[in-house]
Amino acid sequence: MTFDVEIPDWLRPLAKASDDVDPNQLSRFLPPDDPSVRKSAVLILFAEGNDGPEVLLTERAWTLRSHAGQMAFPGGGADPEDGTGDEGLVRTALREAEEETGLDPAGVVPFAIWPALWVPVSNFGVSPVLAWWRKPSPVAVVDPAEVASVHEVPISALADPANRISCLHPSGFTGPAFVVDDLYIWGFTAGLLDKVLLLGGWRRDWDPSVVVPLPDRLVEAAWRRHGDKSEGVE
């Protein structure tokens, strides 16, 4: 669904495509009808940068119990005080983004909410909240125990075929991934970015046969915390 708000022209194709997006188009994992699934939201935040549109990403702390070291959108689990419905999802996404990066929610204009998707390894039902960063504020790591680094990544870099690969996990999982400078973006986040590029009209042809194994540092982070190399497979 989308909200009736003012956004820049370059975001309108994405907003229009988001109005009735099919959840099956976004992911093959949809939340089961199970009360144990934990409600959460992530913020897919777009800004106008020096090199065109950018999206805000975080690197999760390497000491976390799940998804350690992975690139992610700001976000997390819903709190009871966030409320319910679409407004509750927006509050969750903005609150978590503020806690992780220090951004000022007053400068953020949500324009769409995608259907909830499922992350099986953590049993989260994740609702992506898409927003325009109308008035960008400084961002940085707020709590090193949660976030290792914060990045504003150009959409042009993500769309560049030279930066697009298929990730190979030791479990045999393969999926779209991105290598931008020293950032390796894979799993749930990469899957959503792939759909952002497609629905926003930014996607360029790339070669999915270029397969790059998941870096040892990410495999080892999962092994260190769980002793199970299947962790992080989405």
C-alpha positions as CSV (number, residue, x, y, z in Angstrom):
1,M,0.0,0.0,0.0
2,T,1.1,3.6,-0.5
3,F,0.4,6.9,1.3
4,D,-0.7,10.1,-0.3
5,V,2.4,12.2,0.3
6,E,4.7,14.4,-1.7
7,I,7.8,12.6,-3.0
8,P,10.3,13.4,-5.7
9,D,9.6,12.4,-9.3
10,W,12.4,9.8,-9.2
11,L,10.5,7.9,-6.5
12,R,7.1,7.9,-8.2
13,P,7.7,4.7,-10.3
14,L,8.6,2.8,-7.1
15,A,5.6,4.2,-5.2
16,K,3.3,3.3,-8.1
17,A,4.6,-0.2,-8.2
18,S,4.3,-0.5,-4.4
19,D,0.6,0.3,-4.4
20,D,-0.5,-3.3,-5.2
21,V,2.7,-5.2,-5.1
22,D,2.3,-9.0,-4.9
23,P,4.2,-10.4,-1.8
24,N,5.1,-13.5,-3.9
25,Q,7.0,-11.1,-6.2
26,L,9.1,-9.9,-3.2
27,S,10.1,-13.2,-1.7
28,R,9.5,-16.9,-1.7
29,F,9.2,-16.8,2.1
30,L,5.9,-15.5,3.4
31,P,4.9,-15.5,7.1
32,P,3.0,-18.6,8.1
33,D,-0.2,-18.4,10.0
34,D,1.5,-18.9,13.3
35,P,1.3,-16.7,16.4
36,S,5.0,-17.4,17.2
37,V,6.1,-15.3,14.2
38,R,7.5,-12.1,15.6
39,K,6.3,-8.8,14.1
40,S,8.9,-6.4,12.9
41,A,9.6,-3.6,10.4
42,V,12.6,-2.3,8.5
43,L,13.1,1.2,7.0
44,I,14.1,1.4,3.3
45,L,15.1,5.0,3.3
46,F,15.9,6.9,0.1
47,A,17.8,10.2,-0.1
48,E,19.1,12.4,-2.9
49,G,22.9,12.1,-2.7
50,N,25.7,13.7,-4.6
51,D,25.7,10.8,-7.1
52,G,21.9,10.5,-7.4
53,P,19.5,8.5,-5.2
54,E,21.0,6.6,-2.2
55,V,19.7,4.1,0.3
56,L,20.6,3.8,4.0
57,L,22.1,0.5,5.1
58,T,23.7,-0.7,8.3
59,E,26.3,-3.3,9.1
60,R,25.1,-5.4,12.0
61,A,27.5,-5.9,14.9
62,W,29.7,-8.9,14.6
63,T,28.9,-10.0,18.2
64,L,25.1,-10.4,17.7
65,R,23.5,-13.7,18.2
66,S,21.9,-13.7,14.7
67,H,22.8,-12.3,11.3
68,A,26.1,-11.1,12.8
69,G,28.1,-8.8,10.4
70,Q,25.4,-8.8,7.8
71,M,24.3,-5.7,5.9
72,A,20.8,-4.7,6.7
73,F,18.2,-2.0,6.6
74,P,17.6,-0.3,9.9
75,G,14.8,-2.0,11.8
76,G,13.8,-4.5,14.3
77,G,11.0,-6.0,16.4
78,A,7.8,-4.2,17.2
79,D,7.1,-3.0,20.8
80,P,3.6,-2.9,22.3
81,E,3.8,0.9,22.5
82,D,4.3,1.2,18.7
83,G,0.7,0.3,18.2
84,T,-0.9,-1.7,15.5
85,G,-1.7,-1.5,11.8
86,D,0.2,0.6,9.3
87,E,0.9,3.4,11.8
88,G,2.4,0.9,14.2
89,L,4.7,-0.5,11.5
90,V,5.9,3.0,10.6
91,R,6.6,3.8,14.2
92,T,8.5,0.6,14.6
93,A,10.7,1.3,11.6
94,L,11.4,4.9,12.5
95,R,12.1,4.1,16.2
96,E,14.5,1.3,15.4
97,A,16.2,3.5,12.7
98,E,16.7,6.3,15.2
99,E,18.0,3.9,17.8
100,E,20.5,2.4,15.4
101,T,21.7,5.4,13.4
102,G,20.6,8.5,15.2
103,L,18.6,9.8,12.3
104,D,15.9,12.4,13.0
105,P,12.5,10.8,12.2
106,A,11.0,14.3,11.6
107,G,12.8,14.5,8.3
108,V,11.5,11.1,7.0
109,V,8.4,10.8,4.9
110,P,7.1,7.2,4.6
111,F,5.3,6.6,1.3
112,A,4.7,2.9,1.1
113,I,4.5,-0.4,3.1
114,W,5.2,-3.7,1.5
115,P,3.5,-6.9,2.6
116,A,5.2,-8.7,5.5
117,L,7.9,-11.2,4.5
118,W,9.3,-14.1,6.6
119,V,12.9,-14.6,7.8
120,P,12.8,-18.2,8.8
121,V,16.1,-18.3,10.7
122,S,14.9,-15.7,13.2
123,N,11.1,-16.3,12.7
124,F,10.4,-12.6,12.0
125,G,7.6,-11.4,9.9
126,V,9.2,-8.3,8.4
127,S,7.2,-5.4,6.9
128,P,9.4,-3.1,4.7
129,V,8.5,0.6,5.2
130,L,9.6,2.7,2.2
131,A,10.4,6.3,2.9
132,W,11.9,9.5,1.4
133,W,14.5,11.2,3.4
134,R,13.1,14.7,2.8
135,K,15.5,16.4,5.3
136,P,18.6,14.2,5.9
137,S,20.1,14.3,9.3
138,P,23.6,13.1,10.4
139,V,23.8,9.3,10.9
140,A,26.4,7.2,12.7
141,V,26.7,4.2,14.9
142,V,24.7,4.8,18.1
143,D,25.3,1.5,19.9
144,P,28.3,-0.6,18.8
145,A,26.7,-3.6,20.4
146,E,24.0,-3.5,17.7
147,V,25.6,-1.8,14.7
148,A,29.2,-1.9,13.4
149,S,28.8,0.8,10.6
150,V,26.3,2.9,8.8
151,H,26.3,3.5,5.0
152,E,24.5,5.7,2.4
153,V,24.9,3.5,-0.7
154,P,24.2,5.0,-4.2
155,I,21.4,3.2,-6.1
156,S,23.7,3.6,-9.2
157,A,26.3,1.4,-7.5
158,L,23.8,-1.2,-6.6
159,A,22.5,-1.3,-10.2
160,D,25.9,-1.5,-11.7
161,P,26.2,-5.0,-13.3
162,A,29.9,-5.0,-12.2
163,N,28.7,-5.0,-8.6
164,R,26.1,-7.7,-8.9
165,I,26.7,-11.4,-8.2
166,S,25.0,-14.5,-7.0
167,C,25.9,-15.5,-3.4
168,L,26.7,-19.1,-2.6
169,H,26.2,-20.1,1.0
170,P,28.0,-23.3,2.3
171,S,24.5,-24.8,2.7
172,G,24.0,-24.6,-1.0
173,F,21.7,-21.5,-0.8
174,T,22.2,-19.1,-3.7
175,G,20.6,-15.7,-4.2
176,P,21.2,-12.2,-5.5
177,A,24.0,-10.3,-3.8
178,F,26.0,-7.1,-4.2
179,V,29.6,-6.2,-3.7
180,V,30.0,-2.4,-3.4
181,D,33.5,-1.4,-2.3
182,D,34.2,-3.6,0.7
183,L,30.5,-4.3,1.4
184,Y,29.1,-7.8,0.8
185,I,25.3,-7.5,0.7
186,W,23.4,-10.8,0.6
187,G,20.4,-12.7,2.0
188,F,17.1,-10.9,2.9
189,T,18.6,-7.4,2.4
190,A,20.0,-8.2,-1.0
191,G,16.7,-9.8,-2.1
192,L,14.8,-6.6,-1.2
193,L,17.3,-4.4,-2.9
194,D,16.9,-6.5,-6.0
195,K,13.2,-5.9,-6.0
196,V,13.7,-2.1,-5.2
197,L,15.8,-1.9,-8.4
198,L,13.3,-3.7,-10.4
199,L,10.2,-1.9,-9.2
200,G,11.9,1.5,-9.1
201,G,13.0,1.2,-12.8
202,W,16.7,1.2,-11.9
203,R,17.5,-2.4,-12.6
204,R,20.1,-3.2,-15.3
205,D,20.9,-6.5,-16.9
206,W,23.4,-8.5,-14.9
207,D,24.9,-12.0,-15.0
208,P,23.5,-14.2,-12.2
209,S,26.0,-17.0,-13.3
210,V,28.8,-15.0,-11.6
211,V,28.8,-16.8,-8.3
212,V,30.9,-15.6,-5.3
213,P,30.9,-17.7,-2.1
214,L,29.9,-16.1,1.1
215,P,33.0,-14.5,2.6
216,D,34.7,-16.6,5.3
217,R,34.2,-13.8,7.8
218,L,30.4,-14.1,7.5
219,V,30.4,-17.9,7.6
220,E,32.7,-17.8,10.6
221,A,30.5,-15.2,12.4
222,A,27.6,-17.6,12.2
223,W,29.7,-20.6,13.2
224,R,31.2,-18.7,16.2
225,R,27.8,-17.8,17.6
226,H,25.8,-20.9,16.8
227,G,28.1,-23.7,15.7
228,D,25.7,-24.1,12.8
229,K,26.6,-23.0,9.3
230,S,23.0,-22.9,8.2
231,E,22.5,-19.7,10.2
232,G,21.6,-16.8,8.0
233,V,20.1,-18.8,5.2
234,E,17.0,-17.1,4.1
